[in-house]
Amino acid sequence: MSDQLPTALLVEATLTPLNGRGIFYYITNKGNHASGVIMLKLSDTKGQCSLLIQQRDLEGVMGWMHVLGEEVVEEQKADDYIRRAIARDPDIWVIEIEDPDRHNPFEGNIIG
């Protein structure tokens, strides 16, 4: 992930190609244009999802962390967490992506 691109441009550049692949996404909370943190809800078609948030590793490299400590969670549990996260930080970007493989289209490794 580029630390130089404003978040809004990073989101647009990463998500636009998904349209051509038939992968649906929804930006449910637009955060700070320049520097908002991104949270991803990657949903399959069976009510399960992965909930990831941008996080830096010990060397300062941007990656992704499973928010609830589990790779796969029930959708309701993820939705409850997202509501609380937006209440705490309205500048957070929340993006829901419907993909049977729950693939993260953004660059960066899973941390932890």
C-alpha positions, 0 to 999 in steps of 0.5 A: 500500500502506498503511504503517499496516496490519499486514502480516497484515491487508493480506494478508487484505484483498488476497487474500480477493477473489481467491477470488470470482474463481477465482484460487488463492493459497497463503501458503507462509510467514507472516512477521511479523504487523505488519511483515513484507515481502511476496514474491509468486510470480505463476505462470501455467499454463505453468511461468513466473512473476514474483517480486516483493518489496516495495521503497521507491522513492527518495521512500519510496513502497512499490512492487514490484521484480522480485527476480531482475532479470527480469520472467519466470523459470522456476519452479524458479529462483524456488523456489530464491530463495524458499528462500534468502530464507526462510532469511535472513529468516524474517519474510518473507511469501511468497505464491504466486498462480496467475493466467495473466496474472501480475497483482499484486493488491497496490497499488504500481508496479514499481520499476526 
